[in-house]
């Protein structure tokens, strides 16, 4: 069998089974998974901003946040912090739930820390896998880091507002 097919099949089964086992067991499986993706970060290197039993899951799609950590976004809505797997899910929450989102942050690929989106430099359309979209959107704290990434992996360098416009196109 084709190696790519097996990799995709493994991902599908992982996502399907994610609702059938405990959060702790899922995190262990993610941590030890042989299927590594560019977006993934080991649990110990992540920062979870939301609280509760589902703090490791995107509130919109349910995907495991450490698996897509390098595209994580967060926002405060009605006094509650939500952490999303991607800008796509942030936009979906805003559109579908009419959520008023404040204090929007994003994980910077170059530091793995959450930063204010106003300070982030995005690379949109690189050859690295996208999260919840066909078009990748990765944020960086440093402009030079973003430019190096774009030079190596393609894509356009832009601010959050422009990246948000691209994310909106998923819903048109």
C-alpha positions as a LaTeX table, in Angstrom:
\begin{tabular}{lrrr}
\hline
Residue & $x$ (\AA) & $y$ (\AA) & $z$ (\AA) \\
\hline
Unk1 & 0.00 & 0.00 & 0.00 \\
Unk2 & 1.00 & 3.57 & $-0.61$ \\
Unk3 & 2.70 & 5.16 & 2.44 \\
Unk4 & 0.67 & 8.39 & 2.06 \\
Unk5 & $-2.57$ & 6.41 & 2.00 \\
Unk6 & $-1.62$ & 4.60 & 5.21 \\
Unk7 & $-0.69$ & 7.89 & 6.86 \\
Unk8 & $-4.05$ & 9.43 & 5.92 \\
Unk9 & $-5.88$ & 6.29 & 7.04 \\
Unk10 & $-4.09$ & 6.45 & 10.39 \\
Unk11 & $-5.10$ & 10.09 & 10.82 \\
Unk12 & $-8.73$ & 9.35 & 9.99 \\
Unk13 & $-8.89$ & 6.50 & 12.50 \\
Unk14 & $-7.17$ & 8.65 & 15.14 \\
Unk15 & $-9.72$ & 11.42 & 14.65 \\
Unk16 & $-12.66$ & 8.99 & 14.59 \\
Unk17 & $-11.52$ & 7.24 & 17.75 \\
Unk18 & $-10.76$ & 10.51 & 19.53 \\
Unk19 & $-14.29$ & 10.61 & 20.93 \\
Unk20 & $-14.09$ & 7.05 & 22.27 \\
Unk21 & $-11.23$ & 7.21 & 24.79 \\
Unk22 & $-10.33$ & 9.37 & 27.77 \\
Unk23 & $-8.60$ & 12.75 & 27.32 \\
Unk24 & $-5.53$ & 11.51 & 29.18 \\
Unk25 & $-5.25$ & 8.45 & 26.95 \\
Unk26 & $-5.71$ & 10.60 & 23.82 \\
Unk27 & $-2.93$ & 12.94 & 24.92 \\
Unk28 & $-0.63$ & 9.94 & 25.51 \\
Unk29 & $-1.44$ & 8.61 & 22.03 \\
Unk30 & $-0.82$ & 12.01 & 20.46 \\
Unk31 & 2.45 & 12.38 & 22.35 \\
Unk32 & 3.75 & 8.97 & 21.25 \\
Unk33 & 2.24 & 9.00 & 17.77 \\
Unk34 & 4.50 & 8.00 & 14.92 \\
Unk35 & 2.40 & 10.27 & 12.72 \\
Unk36 & 4.03 & 13.67 & 13.21 \\
Unk37 & 2.82 & 16.72 & 11.40 \\
Unk38 & 4.37 & 20.17 & 11.13 \\
Unk39 & 1.57 & 21.66 & 13.25 \\
Unk40 & 2.09 & 19.18 & 16.12 \\
Unk41 & 3.92 & 19.96 & 19.34 \\
Unk42 & 4.58 & 17.70 & 22.31 \\
Unk43 & 2.07 & 18.32 & 25.10 \\
Unk44 & 4.81 & 19.53 & 27.48 \\
Unk45 & 5.69 & 22.35 & 25.06 \\
Unk46 & 2.12 & 23.62 & 24.70 \\
Unk47 & 0.24 & 26.29 & 26.60 \\
Unk48 & $-3.42$ & 25.57 & 27.22 \\
Unk49 & $-5.31$ & 28.80 & 27.85 \\
Unk50 & $-8.80$ & 27.38 & 28.21 \\
Unk51 & $-9.87$ & 25.45 & 31.28 \\
Unk52 & $-12.11$ & 22.49 & 32.03 \\
Unk53 & $-12.24$ & 18.85 & 31.07 \\
Unk54 & $-12.12$ & 19.65 & 27.35 \\
Unk55 & $-9.24$ & 22.13 & 27.58 \\
Unk56 & $-7.18$ & 20.13 & 25.04 \\
Unk57 & $-9.94$ & 20.26 & 22.39 \\
Unk58 & $-11.01$ & 22.95 & 19.94 \\
Unk59 & $-14.47$ & 24.19 & 21.04 \\
Unk60 & $-15.63$ & 24.40 & 17.41 \\
Unk61 & $-14.45$ & 21.16 & 15.75 \\
Unk62 & $-13.21$ & 19.07 & 18.70 \\
Unk63 & $-9.75$ & 18.44 & 17.25 \\
Unk64 & $-6.93$ & 17.98 & 19.74 \\
Unk65 & $-5.07$ & 21.26 & 20.19 \\
Unk66 & $-1.53$ & 19.83 & 20.63 \\
Unk67 & $-1.85$ & 18.08 & 17.24 \\
Unk68 & $-2.42$ & 21.47 & 15.59 \\
Unk69 & $-0.64$ & 23.69 & 18.11 \\
Unk70 & 1.33 & 25.77 & 15.60 \\
Unk71 & $-1.97$ & 27.04 & 14.18 \\
Unk72 & $-3.73$ & 27.57 & 17.56 \\
Unk73 & $-5.56$ & 30.83 & 18.17 \\
Unk74 & $-7.34$ & 32.00 & 21.30 \\
Unk75 & $-9.90$ & 34.66 & 22.14 \\
Unk76 & $-12.02$ & 35.79 & 25.04 \\
Unk77 & $-15.78$ & 35.56 & 24.52 \\
Unk78 & $-18.24$ & 36.48 & 27.26 \\
Unk79 & $-15.39$ & 36.44 & 29.80 \\
Unk80 & $-14.35$ & 32.90 & 28.84 \\
Unk81 & $-11.10$ & 32.02 & 27.06 \\
Unk82 & $-11.51$ & 29.75 & 24.05 \\
Unk83 & $-8.59$ & 28.08 & 22.31 \\
Unk84 & $-9.06$ & 27.08 & 18.68 \\
Unk85 & $-7.08$ & 24.66 & 16.50 \\
Unk86 & $-6.91$ & 27.27 & 13.73 \\
Unk87 & $-7.89$ & 30.68 & 12.46 \\
Unk88 & $-10.59$ & 28.83 & 10.49 \\
Unk89 & $-12.34$ & 27.70 & 13.69 \\
Unk90 & $-11.94$ & 31.15 & 15.25 \\
Unk91 & $-13.70$ & 32.67 & 12.22 \\
Unk92 & $-16.34$ & 29.93 & 12.25 \\
Unk93 & $-17.12$ & 30.63 & 15.92 \\
Unk94 & $-17.42$ & 34.35 & 15.18 \\
Unk95 & $-19.69$ & 33.82 & 12.15 \\
Unk96 & $-21.89$ & 30.90 & 13.23 \\
Unk97 & $-22.20$ & 31.69 & 16.94 \\
Unk98 & $-22.06$ & 35.46 & 16.52 \\
Unk99 & $-19.34$ & 35.40 & 19.19 \\
Unk100 & $-17.81$ & 38.72 & 20.12 \\
Unk101 & $-14.14$ & 37.82 & 20.26 \\
Unk102 & $-11.69$ & 39.95 & 22.19 \\
Unk103 & $-8.01$ & 39.64 & 23.08 \\
Unk104 & $-7.28$ & 37.44 & 20.05 \\
Unk105 & $-3.95$ & 35.66 & 20.22 \\
Unk106 & $-2.05$ & 33.19 & 18.06 \\
Unk107 & 0.79 & 30.74 & 18.63 \\
Unk108 & 3.95 & 32.00 & 16.97 \\
Unk109 & 5.68 & 29.18 & 15.10 \\
Unk110 & 9.12 & 30.61 & 15.87 \\
Unk111 & 8.62 & 30.80 & 19.67 \\
Unk112 & 5.67 & 28.44 & 20.37 \\
Unk113 & 4.24 & 31.23 & 22.57 \\
Unk114 & 0.90 & 32.96 & 22.30 \\
Unk115 & 1.19 & 36.55 & 21.04 \\
Unk116 & $-1.35$ & 39.23 & 20.24 \\
Unk117 & $-2.47$ & 38.90 & 16.61 \\
Unk118 & $-1.69$ & 42.61 & 16.09 \\
Unk119 & 1.98 & 41.75 & 16.61 \\
Unk120 & 1.95 & 38.57 & 14.51 \\
Unk121 & 3.33 & 38.21 & 10.99 \\
Unk122 & 1.45 & 35.52 & 9.03 \\
Unk123 & 2.62 & 33.39 & 6.13 \\
Unk124 & $-0.39$ & 32.30 & 4.09 \\
Unk125 & $-0.23$ & 29.62 & 1.40 \\
Unk126 & 2.99 & 27.77 & 2.27 \\
Unk127 & 3.68 & 24.17 & 1.32 \\
Unk128 & 3.14 & 23.10 & 4.95 \\
Unk129 & $-0.19$ & 21.45 & 5.73 \\
Unk130 & $-3.15$ & 23.65 & 6.54 \\
Unk131 & $-5.48$ & 23.14 & 9.49 \\
Unk132 & $-9.23$ & 23.01 & 8.70 \\
Unk133 & $-8.61$ & 24.65 & 5.31 \\
Unk134 & $-6.88$ & 24.02 & 2.02 \\
Unk135 & $-4.72$ & 27.14 & 2.50 \\
Unk136 & $-2.13$ & 27.15 & 5.29 \\
Unk137 & $-1.89$ & 30.11 & 7.67 \\
Unk138 & 1.05 & 30.22 & 10.11 \\
Unk139 & 1.96 & 33.12 & 12.40 \\
Unk140 & 5.39 & 34.29 & 13.52 \\
Unk141 & 6.58 & 36.74 & 16.14 \\
Unk142 & 9.56 & 37.88 & 14.10 \\
Unk143 & 9.27 & 39.37 & 10.64 \\
Unk144 & 12.62 & 37.80 & 9.63 \\
Unk145 & 11.43 & 34.36 & 10.79 \\
Unk146 & 8.29 & 34.75 & 8.68 \\
Unk147 & 10.31 & 35.82 & 5.64 \\
Unk148 & 12.74 & 32.90 & 6.01 \\
Unk149 & 9.82 & 30.49 & 6.33 \\
Unk150 & 8.13 & 31.97 & 3.24 \\
Unk151 & 11.37 & 31.78 & 1.27 \\
Unk152 & 11.81 & 28.10 & 2.18 \\
Unk153 & 8.15 & 26.98 & 2.03 \\
Unk154 & 6.42 & 29.53 & $-0.16$ \\
Unk155 & 3.45 & 31.66 & 0.78 \\
Unk156 & 2.78 & 35.35 & 1.24 \\
Unk157 & 3.80 & 37.39 & 4.29 \\
Unk158 & 0.98 & 39.51 & 5.74 \\
Unk159 & $-0.68$ & 40.80 & 8.89 \\
Unk160 & $-3.60$ & 39.24 & 10.82 \\
Unk161 & $-6.29$ & 41.27 & 9.06 \\
Unk162 & $-5.21$ & 39.97 & 5.65 \\
Unk163 & $-4.89$ & 36.38 & 6.95 \\
Unk164 & $-8.38$ & 36.75 & 8.46 \\
Unk165 & $-9.70$ & 37.77 & 5.04 \\
Unk166 & $-8.29$ & 34.54 & 3.58 \\
Unk167 & $-9.90$ & 32.54 & 6.40 \\
Unk168 & $-13.26$ & 34.21 & 5.67 \\
Unk169 & $-13.12$ & 32.86 & 2.11 \\
Unk170 & $-13.61$ & 29.35 & 3.53 \\
Unk171 & $-17.19$ & 30.39 & 4.38 \\
Unk172 & $-18.22$ & 32.03 & 1.10 \\
\hline
\end{tabular}
